[in-house]
């Protein structure tokens, strides 16, 4: 039998959850890192991220890639999925959404290092890509390319 006591106090893991209506209502749950002594990279990819333009109310779409080097905690994936879905009806510019996601992860798990890449689909004919990282990657950390090609339209 598995000891699930390490997850006590988590609000979503192993429970029924509803999609938060706003990012402010979403909670990222940290879970203990089983290998805090090892430098490694964890990646979340949200290829169908959606938010709302705060001016027009039209939907915006992005391919979001989050890379982080965990320290004592990992981001629990269900809570990450719920956070990402909570932006669906959230009115904010691309830059705001991308940086807000990064700040929420940093606050929740205090990673050794984090990089977020937001590849936004064109609005008004212009794609807006947003990139942020907390600093230089730790020495020895394998950081692969995000694998997302720049937008080329019909090329």
CORFENRA-V193710 format. One record per backbone hydrogen bond with DSSP energy under -0.5 kcal/mol. NH is the residue of the N-H (numbers start at 0). CO is the residue of the C=O. If there is no record, write none. Layout:
# CORFENRA-V193710
nh: <NH;NH>
co: <CO;CO>
This chain:
# CORFENRA-V193710
nh: <3;6;7;9;14;24;25;25;28;29;30;32;33;35;37;39;41;43;45;46;48;48;50;51;52;56;59;61;62;63;63;64;65;66;66;67;68;69;70;72;73;75;75;79;80;81;82;83;84;85;85;86;87;89;90;91;91;96;97;98;99;100;101;102;103;104;105;106;107;108;109;109;111;112;114;115;116;117;118;118;119;119;120;122;125;126;128;129;131;133;140;142;143;148;154>
co: <1;3;4;6;11;21;21;22;26;27;73;71;31;32;34;37;67;65;63;44;45;61;59;89;57;52;50;48;118;45;61;116;43;64;114;41;112;67;72;108;30;28;73;75;76;77;78;79;80;81;82;83;84;86;88;51;89;92;93;94;95;96;97;98;99;100;101;102;103;104;104;105;68;68;66;131;64;129;62;116;117;127;60;125;122;124;126;117;115;113;137;140;141;146;151>
